[in-house]
Amino acid sequence: ERAYKQFSRYEKNIEKYFFLDALHNRNEVLYYKLLTDHLEEMLPVVYDPTIGQAIKEWSGNYRSSRAVYLSIDRPEDIRVAFANLGLGANDVDLLVCSDAEQILGIGDWGVNGTDISVGKLAVYTAAAGVNPARTIAVNLDVGTDNQELLNDPLYLGNRHPRVRGEKYDAFIAEYLKVASEYFPNAMLHFEDFGASNARRILVKYRDQYRIFNDDMQGTGAIVMSAVTSGLKVTKQNFKEQRLLVYGAGTAGTGMADQISAAMEREGLSRAEAKARVWLIDRNGLVTQDMENLPDYQQEYARNPEEVKTWARTENKIGLLEVVKQVKPTILIGTSTDHGAFTQEVIEALSAGVERPIVLPLSNPTEKIEAMPEDIITWSQGKALVCTGIPVKPFTYKGTTFTIGQGNNALLYPGLGLGVIVSRATKITDAMLQAAAQAVADQVNPTELGHAILPPVSSLRQSSAKVAAAVAKQAQAEGVAQVTSDNWEEVVAQSMWLPEYK
């Protein structure tokens, strides 16, 4: 009670962040008790969006670091750093690492991004009861291309541009090799890696290590939850959907990967599933004749012959034209292009589909593609909406609309706990789908105005359900090293509580 009153005295969220950080270092049990009891209020303080400001100030306001620091200039120290922790092979369940190239919506912050791994672990513990004594935060310092940091005399990281190519790949390979040798049962979480590396690392290593990328897999899975809920209303299945992703980075393409994989599970071939996905980036509709397409976009690039008669603006096929031509059933925004989902776009979308699923996921508020109240109004109440920001309920034509937030915290803590308790050897697509389904099963969106995702206020109970579903699926697929006929009980018993011993 005293700690909460102290927390409440601060007016600015960044001041609250520093108070909680100091408490974390001073009294971990009290820190997690406070965070667990007030998770909905404190989640935006210990993580997004407040952590972004703390990261910008990290070197200049350095206090201490809870993370293991690994430098690309000294790869031989990786083994030494883990050995110095004095932990045994069975003492660690989870490592979260980041090279901080693409921190949230603020970009490359080099070693300042250390706290992103610390913050992620705090959410794992508060939301899912992952024992904090069995976790490790890791900073991978590979340099930075942020000239502001390189010019800052207080900057604490490597003072050179980001290392790329073979040396970078060898550094990542060594990290994975050593981490898995020292902690063979731990899940290896990758966070906020840049577009050129995130998907490539995941694809290369996901069958070899117990690796998870939240920006791609977690974000994709929470979108799967929202779509699954939306399909309860439309009474359709995945293979009937037409998906348009506006903002085709690694996150947006990761969503396309998971939704198209769901189409395949319902019987479509890979070619048929890909044909039901359209991507738009800053150059317009992604087509095969574009130069230097990133590897993650190439699979979904459209044949130029298919779209040669489509209208162009400034030699690009834009969002409105694609909506008119495709009549998408699902429109996802991950572009940070504020206001891109205009009234004309939403009206065209609603003309083509009875109940379109519209997910403007960019955050913060100044980067969202459209506000939910506008989408509901322009679609005459027909759109099924989920956002990347918290939104207060509003009324349209006498109906109160509650908008769910596509917050990854609804999914990744429970997923991680499920992997930990089952000792799954890898994280499969079906385990991600099980997690997404477990989230979707917690809401009934069939009543007009109801949210298509659950609130974060019941996050701990939600995480327990997700963990049990993931563990069951791991066992069903034969990747679990532990088996049970009552995963709910196993999960409940394994959740750490912030209590003095």
C-alpha positions as CSV (number, residue, x, y, z in Angstrom):
1,E,0.0,0.0,0.0
2,R,2.8,2.4,0.9
3,A,4.7,1.6,-2.4
4,Y,1.5,2.1,-4.4
5,K,0.9,5.5,-2.8
6,Q,4.5,6.5,-3.6
7,F,4.0,5.4,-7.2
8,S,0.8,7.4,-7.4
9,R,2.4,10.6,-6.3
10,Y,4.3,10.9,-9.5
11,E,2.5,12.7,-12.3
12,K,4.6,11.8,-15.3
13,N,4.8,8.2,-16.5
14,I,8.6,8.4,-17.0
15,E,8.9,9.4,-13.3
16,K,6.8,6.4,-12.4
17,Y,9.0,4.2,-14.6
18,F,12.2,5.3,-12.7
19,F,10.4,4.8,-9.4
20,L,9.5,1.2,-10.4
21,D,13.0,0.6,-11.8
22,A,14.6,1.6,-8.5
23,L,12.1,-0.6,-6.6
24,H,12.9,-3.5,-8.9
25,N,16.6,-3.2,-8.1
26,R,15.9,-2.8,-4.3
27,N,13.1,-5.2,-3.6
28,E,12.1,-7.6,-6.4
29,V,9.3,-9.3,-4.5
30,L,7.6,-6.0,-3.7
31,Y,8.1,-4.8,-7.2
32,Y,6.3,-7.8,-8.7
33,K,3.6,-7.7,-6.0
34,L,2.9,-4.1,-7.0
35,L,3.0,-4.8,-10.7
36,T,0.9,-7.9,-10.5
37,D,-1.8,-6.2,-8.4
38,H,-2.0,-3.1,-10.7
39,L,-1.0,-4.7,-14.0
40,E,-3.5,-2.9,-16.2
41,E,-2.4,0.5,-14.8
42,M,1.3,-0.2,-14.8
43,L,1.8,-2.2,-18.0
44,P,2.0,1.0,-20.1
45,V,4.6,2.3,-17.6
46,V,7.0,-0.6,-17.4
47,Y,6.6,-1.3,-21.1
48,D,5.2,0.4,-24.2
49,P,4.9,3.3,-24.5
50,T,6.8,4.7,-21.5
51,I,9.8,2.4,-22.0
52,G,10.5,4.1,-25.3
53,Q,11.3,7.4,-23.5
54,A,13.4,5.6,-20.9
55,I,15.4,4.0,-23.7
56,K,16.1,7.3,-25.3
57,E,17.5,8.5,-22.0
58,W,19.3,5.3,-20.9
59,S,22.9,6.3,-21.4
60,G,22.5,9.9,-20.2
61,N,20.5,8.7,-17.2
62,Y,22.4,5.5,-16.5
63,R,21.7,3.9,-13.1
64,S,22.5,0.2,-13.5
65,S,21.8,-2.7,-15.9
66,R,20.0,-6.0,-15.1
67,A,21.1,-7.4,-18.5
68,V,24.0,-9.5,-19.7
69,Y,26.0,-7.3,-22.1
70,L,27.5,-9.0,-25.2
71,S,29.6,-7.1,-27.7
72,I,30.1,-8.1,-31.3
73,D,33.6,-6.7,-30.9
74,R,34.4,-9.4,-28.3
75,P,32.4,-12.6,-29.3
76,E,34.8,-14.7,-27.3
77,D,33.3,-13.1,-24.2
78,I,29.9,-14.7,-24.8
79,R,30.9,-17.9,-23.1
80,V,32.7,-16.1,-20.3
81,A,29.7,-13.9,-19.6
82,F,27.3,-16.8,-19.2
83,A,29.8,-18.8,-17.2
84,N,30.2,-15.8,-14.8
85,L,26.5,-16.0,-13.9
86,G,27.2,-19.2,-12.0
87,L,24.0,-20.8,-13.1
88,G,23.4,-24.5,-13.8
89,A,21.9,-26.1,-16.9
90,N,18.5,-26.4,-15.2
91,D,18.5,-23.0,-13.5
92,V,17.2,-20.9,-16.4
93,D,13.8,-21.1,-18.2
94,L,13.9,-18.0,-20.4
95,L,16.3,-15.6,-22.1
96,V,15.2,-12.4,-23.9
97,C,17.7,-10.8,-26.2
98,S,17.6,-7.7,-28.4
99,D,20.1,-6.0,-30.8
100,A,17.8,-2.9,-30.5
101,E,17.7,-2.1,-34.2
102,Q,13.9,-1.6,-34.3
103,I,12.8,-0.6,-30.8
104,L,9.0,-0.4,-30.8
105,G,8.1,2.6,-33.0
106,I,11.3,4.6,-32.3
107,G,13.9,2.7,-34.4
108,D,17.6,2.1,-33.7
109,W,18.8,2.9,-30.1
110,G,21.9,0.7,-29.8
111,V,22.9,-0.3,-26.3
112,N,20.2,2.1,-25.0
113,G,17.7,-0.7,-25.9
114,T,18.9,-2.8,-23.1
115,D,15.8,-2.1,-21.0
116,I,13.5,-3.6,-23.7
117,S,14.7,-7.1,-22.7
118,V,14.3,-6.3,-19.0
119,G,10.8,-4.9,-19.6
120,K,9.7,-7.9,-21.6
121,L,10.8,-10.2,-18.8
122,A,8.9,-8.1,-16.2
123,V,5.7,-8.7,-18.2
124,Y,6.4,-12.5,-18.5
125,T,6.6,-12.6,-14.7
126,A,3.7,-10.3,-13.8
127,A,1.3,-11.6,-16.5
128,A,2.2,-15.3,-16.4
129,G,4.1,-16.0,-13.2
130,V,7.4,-16.9,-14.9
131,N,10.0,-17.1,-12.0
132,P,12.2,-14.0,-12.4
133,A,15.1,-15.8,-10.8
134,R,15.1,-18.2,-13.7
135,T,15.3,-15.5,-16.5
136,I,18.1,-13.6,-18.1
137,A,17.9,-10.3,-20.1
138,V,20.6,-10.0,-22.8
139,N,21.8,-7.0,-24.8
140,L,23.5,-7.7,-28.1
141,D,25.6,-4.6,-28.9
142,V,26.4,-4.7,-32.6
143,G,26.8,-1.0,-33.0
144,T,24.2,1.6,-34.1
145,D,23.3,3.6,-37.2
146,N,21.8,6.3,-35.0
147,Q,24.2,9.2,-35.5
148,E,22.7,11.1,-32.6
149,L,24.0,8.3,-30.3
150,L,27.4,8.1,-32.0
151,N,27.8,11.8,-31.4
152,D,26.7,11.7,-27.8
153,P,29.7,11.7,-25.4
154,L,27.5,10.0,-22.8
155,Y,26.6,7.0,-25.1
156,L,27.7,3.8,-23.5
157,G,27.6,1.4,-26.4
158,N,30.0,0.5,-29.3
159,R,30.8,3.6,-31.2
160,H,30.6,2.3,-34.7
161,P,27.9,1.7,-37.3
162,R,25.9,-1.6,-37.1
163,V,27.9,-4.6,-38.1
164,R,26.1,-6.6,-40.8
165,G,26.8,-9.6,-43.0
166,E,29.0,-12.6,-42.1
167,K,30.3,-11.1,-38.8
168,Y,26.8,-10.4,-37.6
169,D,25.6,-13.8,-38.5
170,A,28.5,-15.5,-36.8
171,F,27.8,-13.5,-33.6
172,I,24.1,-14.5,-33.6
173,A,25.1,-18.2,-34.3
174,E,27.6,-18.1,-31.4
175,Y,25.0,-16.6,-29.0
176,L,22.5,-19.3,-29.9
177,K,25.1,-22.0,-29.6
178,V,26.5,-20.9,-26.2
179,A,23.1,-20.0,-24.7
180,S,21.6,-23.3,-25.6
181,E,24.7,-25.2,-24.3
182,Y,24.6,-23.5,-20.9
183,F,20.8,-23.5,-20.6
184,P,19.5,-26.3,-22.8
185,N,15.9,-26.1,-21.5
186,A,15.4,-22.3,-21.9
187,M,13.3,-20.6,-24.4
188,L,15.2,-18.0,-26.5
189,H,13.1,-14.9,-27.1
190,F,14.3,-12.5,-29.8
191,E,12.9,-8.9,-29.5
192,D,13.0,-5.8,-31.7
193,F,15.5,-7.0,-34.3
194,G,15.5,-5.1,-37.6
195,A,13.6,-6.1,-40.7
196,S,16.7,-7.5,-42.5
197,N,17.5,-9.9,-39.7
198,A,14.3,-10.8,-37.7
199,R,12.6,-13.1,-40.2
200,R,15.9,-14.5,-41.5
201,I,17.1,-15.6,-38.1
202,L,13.7,-17.1,-37.2
203,V,13.5,-19.1,-40.4
204,K,17.1,-20.3,-40.2
205,Y,17.0,-21.4,-36.5
206,R,13.5,-22.2,-35.4
207,D,13.8,-25.9,-36.0
208,Q,17.2,-26.1,-34.3
209,Y,16.6,-24.1,-31.2
210,R,13.7,-23.2,-28.9
211,I,13.5,-19.7,-30.5
212,F,10.6,-17.2,-30.5
213,N,10.4,-13.8,-32.2
214,D,7.6,-11.8,-30.6
215,D,7.5,-9.1,-33.3
216,M,6.7,-11.7,-35.9
217,Q,5.2,-14.7,-34.2
218,G,3.6,-13.0,-31.2
219,T,2.2,-10.1,-33.2
220,G,1.0,-12.5,-35.9
221,A,-0.6,-14.8,-33.3
222,I,-2.5,-12.0,-31.5
223,V,-3.9,-10.9,-34.9
224,M,-4.9,-14.5,-35.5
225,S,-6.8,-14.3,-32.2
226,A,-8.6,-11.1,-33.4
227,V,-9.4,-12.7,-36.8
228,T,-10.6,-15.9,-35.2
229,S,-13.0,-13.9,-33.0
230,G,-14.2,-11.9,-36.0
231,L,-14.9,-15.1,-37.9
232,K,-17.3,-16.1,-35.1
233,V,-19.4,-13.1,-36.2
234,T,-19.1,-13.5,-40.0
235,K,-19.5,-17.3,-39.7
236,Q,-16.7,-17.9,-42.2
237,N,-13.5,-19.8,-42.1
238,F,-9.9,-18.8,-42.9
239,K,-9.8,-20.3,-46.4
240,E,-12.6,-17.9,-47.5
241,Q,-10.7,-14.8,-46.4
242,R,-9.0,-12.2,-48.6
243,L,-6.3,-10.5,-46.6
244,L,-4.8,-7.0,-47.3
245,V,-1.9,-5.9,-45.2
246,Y,-1.1,-2.1,-45.4
247,G,2.5,-1.8,-44.1
248,A,4.5,-4.8,-45.3
249,G,7.4,-4.9,-42.8
250,T,8.4,-8.0,-40.8
251,A,5.4,-7.6,-38.5
252,G,2.8,-7.2,-41.2
253,T,4.3,-10.0,-43.3
254,G,4.5,-12.2,-40.2
255,M,0.7,-11.7,-39.8
256,A,0.3,-12.7,-43.5
257,D,2.4,-15.8,-42.8
258,Q,0.2,-17.0,-40.0
259,I,-3.1,-16.2,-41.6
260,S,-2.1,-17.9,-44.8
261,A,-0.8,-20.9,-42.8
262,A,-4.3,-21.1,-41.3
263,M,-5.8,-21.2,-44.8
264,E,-3.5,-24.1,-45.6
265,R,-4.6,-26.0,-42.5
266,E,-8.1,-25.7,-43.8
267,G,-7.2,-27.4,-47.1
268,L,-5.7,-24.8,-49.4
269,S,-2.4,-25.4,-51.2
270,R,0.4,-23.0,-50.4
271,A,-0.1,-21.4,-53.8
272,E,-3.8,-21.0,-53.2
273,A,-3.2,-19.4,-49.8
274,K,-0.6,-17.0,-51.1
275,A,-3.1,-15.9,-53.9
276,R,-5.5,-14.7,-51.2
277,V,-2.9,-12.2,-49.7
278,W,-2.0,-8.7,-50.9
279,L,0.7,-6.5,-49.4
280,I,1.1,-2.7,-49.7
281,D,4.3,-0.9,-48.7
282,R,5.5,2.7,-49.3
283,N,5.8,1.9,-53.0
284,G,2.2,0.7,-53.3
285,L,1.0,-2.8,-54.0
286,V,3.9,-5.2,-53.8
287,T,4.5,-6.8,-57.3
288,Q,7.1,-9.1,-58.7
289,D,8.7,-6.5,-61.0
290,M,9.8,-4.3,-58.1
291,E,13.5,-4.0,-57.5
292,N,15.2,-5.1,-54.3
293,L,12.2,-6.7,-52.7
294,P,13.0,-7.9,-49.1
295,D,12.9,-11.7,-48.8
296,Y,9.9,-11.6,-46.5
297,Q,7.8,-9.8,-49.2
298,Q,8.8,-11.9,-52.2
299,E,6.5,-14.8,-51.5
300,Y,3.4,-12.6,-51.6
301,A,4.4,-10.3,-54.5
302,R,1.7,-10.2,-57.2
303,N,2.2,-10.9,-60.9
304,P,2.3,-7.6,-62.8
305,E,0.1,-9.0,-65.5
306,E,-2.6,-9.6,-62.9
307,V,-2.8,-5.8,-62.0
308,K,-1.8,-4.1,-65.3
309,T,-5.2,-2.5,-65.7
310,W,-5.5,-1.3,-62.1
311,A,-5.5,2.5,-61.6
312,R,-2.3,4.1,-60.5
313,T,-1.4,7.3,-58.6
314,E,2.1,8.6,-59.0
315,N,2.9,5.2,-60.7
316,K,1.8,3.3,-57.6
317,I,-1.2,1.1,-57.0
318,G,-2.6,2.6,-53.8
319,L,-4.7,1.4,-50.9
320,L,-8.1,2.6,-52.2
321,E,-7.6,0.9,-55.6
322,V,-6.6,-2.4,-54.0
323,V,-9.6,-2.3,-51.7
324,K,-11.9,-1.7,-54.7
325,Q,-10.3,-4.4,-56.8
326,V,-9.8,-7.1,-54.1
327,K,-12.8,-6.5,-51.8
328,P,-10.7,-7.7,-48.8
329,T,-12.5,-9.4,-45.9
330,I,-9.6,-8.4,-43.6
331,L,-7.7,-5.1,-43.6
332,I,-4.6,-4.8,-41.4
333,G,-2.7,-1.7,-40.8
334,T,1.0,-1.9,-39.6
335,S,2.2,1.2,-41.5
336,T,2.4,4.0,-38.9
337,D,0.8,6.0,-41.7
338,H,-1.6,8.1,-39.7
339,G,-5.1,8.5,-41.2
340,A,-4.4,6.1,-44.1
341,F,-7.7,4.3,-43.6
342,T,-9.8,7.3,-44.9
343,Q,-13.6,7.5,-45.0
344,E,-13.4,6.6,-48.7
345,V,-11.3,3.5,-48.0
346,I,-13.6,2.3,-45.2
347,E,-16.8,3.0,-47.3
348,A,-15.3,1.1,-50.2
349,L,-14.3,-1.8,-47.9
350,S,-17.8,-1.9,-46.4
351,A,-19.4,-1.9,-49.9
352,G,-17.5,-5.0,-50.8
353,V,-17.9,-7.0,-47.6
354,E,-20.8,-7.3,-45.2
355,R,-18.8,-7.4,-41.9
356,P,-15.1,-6.4,-42.7
357,I,-12.5,-7.1,-40.1
358,V,-10.4,-3.9,-39.7
359,L,-7.3,-3.9,-37.6
360,P,-5.4,-0.5,-37.5
361,L,-2.6,-1.7,-35.3
362,S,0.0,1.1,-35.6
363,N,0.8,2.9,-32.4
364,P,1.0,5.3,-30.7
365,T,-2.1,7.3,-31.3
366,E,-0.5,9.7,-33.7
367,K,0.5,6.9,-36.0
368,I,-2.8,4.8,-36.1
369,E,-4.3,4.3,-39.5
370,A,-7.8,5.4,-38.3
371,M,-9.5,5.8,-35.0
372,P,-12.1,3.1,-34.2
373,E,-15.0,5.5,-33.7
374,D,-14.4,6.8,-37.3
375,I,-14.2,3.3,-38.7
376,I,-17.5,2.3,-37.0
377,T,-19.2,5.4,-38.2
378,W,-18.0,5.1,-41.8
379,S,-18.9,1.4,-41.9
380,Q,-22.3,2.2,-40.4
381,G,-21.5,-0.1,-37.5
382,K,-20.5,-3.1,-39.6
383,A,-16.7,-3.2,-39.1
384,L,-15.2,-5.5,-36.6
385,V,-12.4,-3.5,-35.1
386,C,-9.3,-4.1,-33.0
387,T,-6.5,-1.6,-32.4
388,G,-2.9,-1.4,-31.3
389,I,-3.7,1.3,-28.7
390,P,-6.1,1.4,-25.8
391,V,-9.4,3.0,-26.7
392,K,-12.2,4.0,-24.4
393,P,-15.7,2.6,-25.2
394,F,-18.0,4.9,-27.3
395,T,-21.6,4.9,-28.5
396,Y,-22.8,4.8,-32.1
397,K,-26.5,4.8,-32.8
398,G,-27.4,3.7,-29.3
399,T,-24.9,0.8,-29.1
400,T,-21.8,1.0,-26.9
401,F,-18.8,-0.3,-28.7
402,T,-15.9,-1.8,-26.7
403,I,-12.7,-2.0,-28.7
404,G,-10.1,-4.7,-27.9
405,Q,-6.4,-3.9,-28.0
406,G,-4.1,-6.1,-30.0
407,N,-1.6,-6.2,-27.2
408,N,1.0,-9.0,-27.5
409,A,1.0,-9.2,-23.7
410,L,-2.3,-11.1,-24.1
411,L,-0.4,-13.9,-25.7
412,Y,3.4,-14.2,-25.4
413,P,3.6,-14.6,-21.5
414,G,1.2,-17.5,-21.6
415,L,2.9,-19.0,-24.7
416,G,6.3,-18.8,-22.9
417,L,4.9,-20.4,-19.7
418,G,3.4,-23.2,-21.8
419,V,6.8,-23.8,-23.5
420,I,8.5,-23.8,-20.1
421,V,6.2,-26.2,-18.3
422,S,6.0,-28.7,-21.2
423,R,9.8,-28.4,-22.0
424,A,8.8,-28.2,-25.6
425,T,11.9,-28.6,-27.9
426,K,10.6,-26.0,-30.4
427,I,7.7,-23.6,-30.9
428,T,5.5,-24.9,-33.8
429,D,2.9,-23.1,-35.9
430,A,0.2,-25.2,-34.3
431,M,1.4,-24.1,-30.8
432,L,1.1,-20.5,-31.9
433,Q,-2.4,-21.2,-33.3
434,A,-3.4,-22.9,-30.0
435,A,-2.3,-19.8,-28.1
436,A,-4.3,-17.6,-30.5
437,Q,-7.4,-19.8,-30.1
438,A,-7.1,-19.7,-26.3
439,V,-7.1,-15.9,-26.4
440,A,-10.0,-15.8,-28.8
441,D,-12.0,-18.3,-26.8
442,Q,-12.1,-15.8,-23.9
443,V,-14.5,-13.4,-25.7
444,N,-18.0,-13.7,-27.3
445,P,-18.1,-11.0,-29.9
446,T,-21.4,-12.0,-31.5
447,E,-23.3,-9.2,-29.7
448,L,-23.0,-5.9,-31.6
449,G,-20.4,-3.7,-30.0
450,H,-18.6,-6.4,-28.1
451,A,-14.8,-6.5,-28.3
452,I,-13.0,-9.2,-30.4
453,L,-10.2,-9.5,-27.9
454,P,-10.2,-9.8,-24.1
455,P,-9.1,-6.9,-21.8
456,V,-5.7,-6.8,-20.2
457,S,-7.3,-6.5,-16.8
458,S,-7.5,-10.3,-16.4
459,L,-4.1,-11.0,-17.9
460,R,-2.8,-13.5,-15.4
461,Q,-5.9,-15.7,-15.7
462,S,-5.7,-15.3,-19.5
463,S,-2.1,-16.3,-19.5
464,A,-2.8,-19.5,-17.6
465,K,-5.4,-20.6,-20.2
466,V,-3.0,-19.8,-23.0
467,A,-0.2,-21.7,-21.3
468,A,-2.3,-24.8,-20.8
469,A,-3.4,-24.8,-24.4
470,V,0.2,-24.4,-25.7
471,A,1.4,-27.3,-23.5
472,K,-1.4,-29.5,-24.6
473,Q,-0.6,-28.8,-28.3
474,A,3.1,-29.4,-27.6
475,Q,2.3,-32.8,-26.1
476,A,-0.1,-33.6,-29.0
477,E,2.7,-32.9,-31.6
478,G,5.3,-34.9,-29.7
479,V,7.6,-31.9,-29.0
480,A,6.9,-31.8,-25.2
481,Q,9.5,-33.4,-23.0
482,V,7.0,-33.4,-20.1
483,T,3.5,-34.9,-20.4
484,S,0.3,-34.5,-18.3
485,D,-3.4,-35.2,-18.4
486,N,-4.1,-32.0,-16.4
487,W,-2.1,-29.1,-17.8
488,E,-4.3,-26.6,-16.1
489,E,-3.2,-27.9,-12.7
490,V,0.5,-28.1,-13.8
491,V,0.3,-24.5,-15.0
492,A,-1.4,-23.2,-11.8
493,Q,1.3,-24.9,-9.7
494,S,4.2,-23.5,-11.7
495,M,3.1,-19.9,-11.6
496,W,5.5,-17.9,-9.4
497,L,3.9,-15.6,-6.8
498,P,5.5,-12.5,-5.4
499,E,5.7,-13.6,-1.8
500,Y,8.4,-13.4,0.8
501,K,9.9,-16.8,1.7
